[in-house]
């Protein structure tokens, strides 16, 4: 009987430790080959121009059980891609991104707001061209699940926010070239 009690106690303890491991926060490294911040704005009302950045790094921490998380993203602003090399250089100039002085834009979350089991909004601080402002990312898609090919925890999300470029000292030609800029990010990340 004592032996059965010890086995039962050991199994209970093992179950508790297994449960704790599952509920622990998971840290994910941003997958730069599947993470693309994009921005769009009105060009004199004629069209909505779309551009992106090709180099992004960072970390995401997600705890599904506790419904908590954090996001820390770094965008290489010199990796801007407008689709036209001359305009890439133009938008990196002092009037816009000023990448010579400010080669990175960052987003650091201050709070993740959940709707049920999934993040719905991520509040945080966006730093662009040396100016830091609070922004809220609206999450439009989210998944945390084992990667089907790599067989390790992975997560992905799509989110957006809208900023005014004049608030970040990048307001040249506003309001003719739209002051409002929509920033969309498609992000994927793999567990460390």
C-alpha positions in Angstrom: 0.0 0.0 0.0 2.9 2.4 0.8 4.4 1.7 -2.5 1.1 2.5 -4.3 0.9 5.8 -2.3 4.4 6.8 -3.3 3.7 6.0 -7.0 0.4 8.0 -6.8 2.2 10.9 -5.2 5.0 10.8 -7.8 2.5 10.8 -10.7 0.6 13.7 -9.1 3.8 15.6 -8.7 4.8 14.8 -12.3 1.4 16.0 -13.5 1.8 19.3 -11.6 5.2 19.9 -13.1 4.0 19.1 -16.6 1.1 21.4 -16.2 3.4 24.2 -15.0 5.7 23.7 -18.0 2.7 24.0 -20.4 1.4 27.2 -18.7 4.8 28.9 -18.7 5.4 31.9 -21.0 7.1 31.0 -24.3 9.6 33.3 -25.8 9.7 33.5 -29.6 12.3 35.0 -32.0 10.9 36.9 -34.9 11.4 35.1 -38.2 12.7 37.8 -40.5 11.9 35.7 -43.6 8.2 35.8 -42.7 7.8 39.1 -41.0 7.0 42.2 -43.1 6.0 45.6 -41.8 4.2 47.6 -44.5 2.9 51.2 -44.6 0.4 52.9 -46.9 -0.6 56.5 -47.4 -2.6 58.7 -49.9 -0.5 60.1 -52.7 -2.2 63.4 -53.6 -5.5 61.5 -53.5 -4.6 59.7 -56.7 -3.7 56.4 -55.2 -2.8 54.6 -52.0 0.9 53.9 -52.1 2.2 50.7 -50.5 5.8 50.2 -49.2 7.5 47.7 -46.9 10.6 47.0 -44.8 12.5 43.8 -45.5 14.6 43.5 -42.3 12.8 43.0 -39.0 14.1 41.4 -35.7 12.7 41.1 -32.2 11.0 38.9 -29.6 7.5 38.0 -28.6 6.6 36.5 -25.3 3.2 34.7 -25.0 1.5 32.9 -22.1 -1.8 31.4 -23.3 -2.8 30.2 -19.8 -2.1 33.5 -18.0 -3.3 35.6 -21.0 -0.3 37.8 -21.0 2.4 38.7 -23.5 4.9 41.2 -24.8 6.2 42.3 -28.1 9.6 44.0 -28.9 10.2 44.7 -32.5 13.1 46.4 -34.3 12.7 47.5 -38.0 15.8 48.4 -40.1 14.5 51.6 -41.8 17.3 51.4 -44.4 15.5 48.2 -45.7 12.6 50.3 -47.0 11.2 49.1 -50.3 8.9 51.4 -52.2 9.3 49.4 -55.4 11.5 52.1 -57.0 15.2 52.4 -56.0 15.3 56.2 -56.5 12.3 56.6 -54.2 13.8 54.3 -51.6 16.7 56.8 -51.3 14.3 59.7 -51.3 12.2 58.3 -48.5 15.3 57.6 -46.5 16.2 61.3 -46.6 15.9 63.9 -43.8 12.4 64.9 -44.7 11.0 61.4 -44.2 12.8 58.5 -42.4 16.2 60.2 -42.0 17.9 56.7 -41.9 21.4 58.3 -41.6 20.5 59.5 -38.1 17.7 57.0 -37.2 18.5 53.6 -38.8 15.9 51.8 -36.7 12.2 52.1 -35.8 11.1 50.2 -32.7 7.8 49.0 -31.1 7.8 47.9 -27.4 4.5 46.8 -26.0 3.1 48.1 -22.7 0.0 45.9 -22.6 -1.6 43.0 -24.5 -5.4 43.0 -24.3 -7.0 39.6 -24.9 -10.4 38.7 -26.3 -11.0 35.3 -25.0 -7.9 33.2 -25.6 -6.3 35.4 -28.3 -4.7 38.9 -28.3 -7.0 41.5 -29.7 -5.0 44.7 -29.1 -1.4 45.5 -28.3 -0.7 48.8 -26.7 2.8 50.1 -26.9 5.4 52.7 -27.8 6.4 53.3 -31.4 9.8 55.1 -31.9 10.3 56.5 -35.3 12.8 59.2 -36.4 13.7 59.7 -32.7 10.1 60.4 -31.6 8.3 58.0 -29.3 4.5 58.0 -29.2 1.9 55.6 -27.8 0.1 53.5 -30.4 -2.4 50.6 -30.3 -2.1 47.7 -32.7 -5.4 46.0 -33.6 -4.8 42.3 -34.1 -6.7 40.9 -37.1 -5.3 37.3 -37.0 -3.4 35.2 -34.5 -2.2 31.7 -34.1 0.1 29.9 -31.7 0.6 26.2 -32.6 3.4 23.8 -33.3 5.0 24.5 -36.6 4.0 21.6 -38.9 7.4 21.3 -40.6 9.8 22.4 -37.9 8.0 20.6 -35.0 8.5 23.4 -32.5 6.2 26.0 -31.0 5.5 28.9 -33.4 3.2 31.9 -33.5 2.0 34.4 -36.0 -0.2 37.4 -36.2 -1.4 40.2 -38.4 -2.0 43.7 -36.9 -2.3 47.3 -37.9 -2.3 50.9 -36.5 -2.7 54.3 -38.0 -0.3 57.2 -37.2 0.2 60.8 -38.3 3.6 61.3 -39.8 3.6 64.9 -38.8 3.8 63.7 -35.2 7.0 61.9 -36.0 8.7 64.9 -37.8 8.2 63.3 -41.2 5.4 65.5 -42.5 6.9 66.9 -45.7 4.2 67.6 -48.3 1.3 67.1 -45.8 -1.6 67.3 -46.3 -1.2 66.8 -50.1 0.7 63.6 -49.5 -1.5 62.0 -46.7 -0.6 62.7 -43.1 -2.2 59.5 -42.0 -0.1 56.4 -42.5 -1.5 53.0 -41.9 1.1 50.5 -40.7 0.4 46.8 -41.1 2.6 44.0 -39.8 2.5 40.3 -40.7 4.7 38.5 -38.1 5.8 35.0 -37.6 8.1 33.8 -34.8 9.6 30.6 -33.6 10.2 29.4 -30.0 13.8 29.9 -28.7 
